[in-house]
Amino acid sequence: MTFYVQKHTGVINQETRGLIAKRYRTVTRAINREFYDSYSEVEHSLYVGSYGRCTAVDASDIDIMVILPREEYDHFDSYRGNGQSRLLQSVRTAIKQSYSTSDVRADGQVVKIAFSDDMKFEILPAFASVDWAGNTVYDYPDTNQGGNWLSSNPKAEQEAIRQKNKLSNGLLVDTCRHMRVVRDSCFKSYHLSGIVIDSFVYSAIKDWHWCNPGVPSSSPKGSYEETILRYWEDFIQFSPNSLTAPGSSDSVNVQKSNECLGKVLRYMAGK
């Protein structure tokens, strides 16, 4: 199926992307200096979250994963009583050396940096490991309820998004960005997370794609929006635990985002 409705997406401009990259390199260098005795600005880190999946529409929340030496996992895991919290404080201290005047604090699973221009970074420290199937996964700290370790595979998610976006001629990412624009402009008081948007669109899009230039659409205007709305009504609305992340197949918690997800989809479908 094809789709021809005019694209409406948020795009982060090049100047802002340059500033994000500069700060990313500064954070990476601080982590490498502390944990690897290195001054590299590119090793042991990657963009994750919406920015890493190329579906972000602004710089309000940039997620970075920093991969620490595996022996540090053993070190902090050996603590009696929330070694995960001590790990976050160690990462915070390293970053604070480079951003002494910024608000840098540990919060749950990440270290947050709030810059004076309203840009925010969330730094997730993680440790690479290999699962039973031979895939590289990343263990990261959760300081809640006394502390524990969780795992994720952001690279698999990014690759799955990239591949399906290519097959859809860019419609996948455009839809994810458009839904963020609608959320931010029409439903700011509601919660709708980026991973819920991206996982939902990845599942709902099926074989829809943008037409190639000069090729007329075979579907009437509005068909695509109706289709993804029906997908939510049929498969997600009353079964919010059925959604999984692209590539990693991690379970995605839709419960807090479900109401806003429905509102955004109905708005797009003109309901």
C-alpha positions as CSV (number, residue, x, y, z in Angstrom):
1,M,0.0,0.0,0.0
2,T,1.1,3.6,-0.6
3,F,0.6,6.9,1.1
4,Y,0.6,10.4,-0.3
5,V,-0.5,12.7,2.6
6,Q,1.8,15.7,2.9
7,K,4.7,15.2,5.3
8,H,4.5,17.1,8.5
9,T,7.5,16.4,10.7
10,G,9.7,18.2,13.3
11,V,13.4,18.5,12.2
12,I,16.3,19.3,14.5
13,N,18.4,22.0,12.7
14,Q,22.1,21.5,11.9
15,E,23.2,24.2,14.5
16,T,21.4,22.3,17.3
17,R,22.8,19.0,16.1
18,G,26.3,20.5,16.1
19,L,25.8,21.6,19.7
20,I,24.4,18.1,20.7
21,A,27.5,16.5,19.1
22,K,29.9,18.9,20.9
23,R,28.3,18.1,24.3
24,Y,28.2,14.4,23.5
25,R,31.9,14.4,22.9
26,T,32.6,16.3,26.1
27,V,30.5,13.7,28.1
28,T,32.3,10.8,26.3
29,R,35.7,12.3,27.0
30,A,34.8,12.7,30.7
31,I,33.7,9.1,31.0
32,N,36.8,7.7,29.2
33,R,39.1,9.8,31.3
34,E,37.5,8.5,34.5
35,F,37.0,4.8,33.7
36,Y,39.6,4.1,30.9
37,D,42.4,6.6,31.5
38,S,41.7,7.8,27.9
39,Y,40.8,11.1,26.3
40,S,38.8,9.7,23.5
41,E,35.7,11.6,22.5
42,V,34.1,8.8,20.5
43,E,34.8,5.5,22.1
44,H,32.5,3.7,24.6
45,S,29.4,5.7,23.9
46,L,26.4,5.9,21.6
47,Y,23.2,7.8,21.2
48,V,20.1,5.9,22.3
49,G,16.5,6.8,22.8
50,S,14.6,8.8,20.3
51,Y,17.7,10.7,19.1
52,G,19.5,7.4,18.5
53,R,16.6,6.0,16.6
54,C,16.4,9.2,14.5
55,T,12.8,9.9,15.5
56,A,13.4,12.9,17.8
57,V,11.9,16.3,16.9
58,D,13.7,18.5,19.5
59,A,16.7,18.5,21.8
60,S,14.7,18.5,25.1
61,D,15.8,15.0,25.9
62,I,19.0,13.5,24.4
63,D,19.8,10.0,25.7
64,I,23.4,8.7,25.7
65,M,24.6,5.3,26.7
66,V,28.2,5.1,28.1
67,I,29.7,1.6,28.2
68,L,31.9,1.0,31.2
69,P,34.6,-1.7,31.8
70,R,33.0,-5.0,32.9
71,E,35.1,-5.0,36.0
72,E,33.3,-1.9,37.2
73,Y,30.1,-4.0,37.1
74,D,31.6,-6.5,39.5
75,H,32.9,-3.7,41.7
76,F,29.6,-1.9,42.1
77,D,27.6,-5.1,42.2
78,S,29.6,-6.3,45.2
79,Y,28.4,-3.4,47.4
80,R,25.9,-4.2,50.2
81,G,23.0,-1.9,49.6
82,N,22.4,-0.3,46.2
83,G,25.7,-0.3,44.5
84,Q,23.7,0.9,41.5
85,S,23.2,4.3,43.3
86,R,27.0,4.5,43.9
87,L,27.6,3.8,40.3
88,L,25.4,6.7,39.2
89,Q,27.2,9.0,41.7
90,S,30.5,8.0,40.3
91,V,29.4,8.8,36.8
92,R,27.9,12.1,38.0
93,T,31.2,13.0,39.6
94,A,33.1,12.3,36.4
95,I,30.7,14.5,34.3
96,K,30.6,17.3,36.8
97,Q,34.3,17.9,36.3
98,S,33.5,19.0,32.7
99,Y,30.1,20.7,33.5
100,S,30.8,22.3,36.9
101,T,28.2,25.0,36.4
102,S,25.4,22.8,35.0
103,D,22.7,21.0,37.0
104,V,24.0,17.4,37.1
105,R,22.2,14.8,39.1
106,A,21.6,11.1,39.4
107,D,18.0,10.0,39.0
108,G,16.8,6.4,39.0
109,Q,18.6,4.9,36.1
110,V,20.5,7.8,34.6
111,V,22.6,10.9,35.3
112,K,20.8,14.0,34.0
113,I,22.4,17.2,32.8
114,A,20.2,20.3,32.5
115,F,21.8,23.0,30.4
116,S,21.0,26.7,30.6
117,D,19.5,26.7,27.1
118,D,16.9,24.0,28.1
119,M,18.7,21.2,26.4
120,K,18.8,18.1,28.6
121,F,21.0,15.0,28.4
122,E,20.3,11.7,30.1
123,I,23.4,9.5,30.6
124,L,22.8,5.8,31.0
125,P,25.9,3.9,32.2
126,A,25.9,0.3,31.0
127,F,28.0,-2.9,30.7
128,A,28.2,-5.0,27.6
129,S,27.4,-8.7,27.9
130,V,26.3,-11.6,25.7
131,D,22.9,-13.3,26.1
132,W,22.1,-16.9,25.6
133,A,21.6,-16.4,21.8
134,G,25.0,-14.8,21.4
135,N,23.6,-11.2,21.1
136,T,25.3,-8.3,22.7
137,V,23.1,-6.7,25.4
138,Y,23.8,-3.9,27.8
139,D,23.2,-4.2,31.6
140,Y,22.4,-0.9,33.3
141,P,21.6,0.2,36.9
142,D,18.2,0.8,38.4
143,T,18.4,2.4,41.8
144,N,14.8,1.9,42.7
145,Q,13.6,-0.6,45.3
146,G,17.0,-1.1,46.8
147,G,18.8,-1.4,43.4
148,N,18.9,-4.0,40.7
149,W,20.2,-4.5,37.1
150,L,18.2,-4.3,33.9
151,S,19.2,-4.9,30.3
152,S,18.4,-3.6,26.8
153,N,19.7,-3.9,23.2
154,P,19.4,-0.3,21.7
155,K,21.6,-1.2,18.7
156,A,19.1,-3.9,17.7
157,E,16.3,-1.4,18.0
158,Q,18.1,1.2,15.9
159,E,18.9,-1.3,13.2
160,A,15.3,-2.6,13.0
161,I,14.0,1.0,12.7
162,R,16.6,1.8,10.0
163,Q,15.7,-1.2,7.9
164,K,12.0,-0.8,8.1
165,N,12.2,2.9,7.5
166,K,14.2,2.2,4.3
167,L,11.5,-0.3,3.2
168,S,8.8,2.4,3.8
169,N,10.7,5.1,1.9
170,G,11.0,7.1,5.1
171,L,7.4,6.8,6.1
172,L,8.2,5.0,9.4
173,V,10.4,7.8,10.8
174,D,8.2,10.5,9.4
175,T,5.2,9.1,11.2
176,C,7.1,8.8,14.4
177,R,8.2,12.4,14.2
178,H,4.7,13.6,13.1
179,M,3.1,11.9,16.2
180,R,5.6,13.7,18.4
181,V,4.7,17.0,16.8
182,V,1.0,16.3,17.4
183,R,1.7,15.2,21.0
184,D,3.8,18.3,21.8
185,S,1.5,20.8,20.1
186,C,-2.0,19.4,21.1
187,F,-1.6,17.1,24.1
188,K,1.3,18.5,26.2
189,S,-0.4,17.8,29.5
190,Y,-0.5,14.0,28.7
191,H,2.3,11.4,28.8
192,L,3.3,9.6,25.6
193,S,6.9,8.2,25.6
194,G,9.1,8.0,22.5
195,I,9.6,4.3,22.7
196,V,5.9,3.7,22.8
197,I,5.4,5.8,19.6
198,D,8.3,4.1,17.8
199,S,7.3,0.6,18.8
200,F,3.7,1.2,17.9
201,V,4.4,2.7,14.5
202,Y,6.9,-0.1,13.7
203,S,4.1,-2.7,14.4
204,A,1.2,-0.8,12.8
205,I,2.8,0.4,9.6
206,K,2.8,-3.0,7.9
207,D,3.7,-2.5,4.2
208,W,2.6,1.1,3.9
209,H,5.2,3.4,2.3
210,W,5.8,6.7,0.7
211,C,5.2,6.8,-3.0
212,N,8.3,7.4,-5.2
213,P,8.4,10.9,-6.8
214,G,6.0,11.1,-9.7
215,V,4.1,7.9,-8.8
216,P,0.5,8.5,-7.8
217,S,-0.9,6.9,-4.6
218,S,-3.1,3.9,-4.9
219,S,-4.9,4.8,-1.6
220,P,-7.3,7.6,-0.8
221,K,-6.3,10.4,1.4
222,G,-6.6,9.5,5.1
223,S,-6.4,5.7,4.6
224,Y,-3.1,5.4,6.4
225,E,-4.2,7.3,9.5
226,E,-7.4,5.2,9.6
227,T,-5.3,2.0,9.4
228,I,-3.0,2.8,12.2
229,L,-5.9,4.0,14.4
230,R,-7.7,0.8,13.8
231,Y,-4.5,-1.1,14.7
232,W,-4.5,0.7,18.1
233,E,-8.2,0.0,18.6
234,D,-7.9,-3.7,17.7
235,F,-4.6,-4.7,19.2
236,I,-3.3,-2.1,21.7
237,Q,-6.1,-0.2,23.3
238,F,-7.3,-3.0,25.6
239,S,-4.0,-5.1,25.5
240,P,-1.3,-2.5,26.3
241,N,1.2,-5.2,27.4
242,S,1.2,-6.7,23.9
243,L,3.7,-4.1,22.4
244,T,7.4,-5.0,22.0
245,A,10.3,-2.9,21.0
246,P,11.7,-3.2,17.4
247,G,14.7,-5.5,17.1
248,S,15.2,-6.3,20.8
249,S,11.6,-7.6,21.4
250,D,11.8,-6.1,24.9
251,S,8.4,-5.6,26.4
252,V,7.2,-1.9,26.2
253,N,5.0,-0.5,29.0
254,V,2.2,1.3,27.2
255,Q,0.0,1.7,30.3
256,K,0.9,5.3,31.1
257,S,1.0,6.3,27.4
258,N,-2.1,4.6,26.2
259,E,-4.6,7.4,26.7
260,C,-2.4,10.0,24.9
261,L,-1.6,7.5,22.1
262,G,-5.3,7.1,21.4
263,K,-5.8,10.9,21.4
264,V,-2.9,11.5,19.0
265,L,-4.1,8.8,16.6
266,R,-7.7,10.0,16.6
267,Y,-6.5,13.6,16.0
268,M,-4.4,12.4,13.0
269,A,-7.4,10.5,11.6
270,G,-9.7,13.5,12.1
271,K,-11.9,11.9,14.7
